[in-house]
């Protein structure tokens, strides 16, 4: 049986969960297809890719990924406060907005709205979180 190696194109079903059991993504949701990706091209988070290495078609397993091998640690300095006049009037806590940084477009999440302004967070929503993935390898090519 052939084992997954770096450089292989794989097809995998997955369900991603947080430590509290909350599912944040799954290829098993209605209308979704298994994920197909070539390992080693930086398309997937490192911990996900590493978890697939040495699997064979039909294998299932659960992997645990620390933040540094997923979306990185949460960086408090990636939050900023802007004036209420710098965001749409109807903006609500939890909404995603796109702003402009010196390096180009950046996605932010509205964390707080108060009289002094709006707190925006540019960290990835899964930054600082340990992730768990249930994997089922469907194909290797």
Secondary structure by P-SEA (a helix, b strand, c coil): cccccccccccccbbbbcccccccccccccccccbbbbcccccccaaaaaaaccccccccbbbbbcccccccccccccccccccccccccccccbbbbbbccccbbbbbbccccccbbbbbcccccccbbbbbbbbbcccc
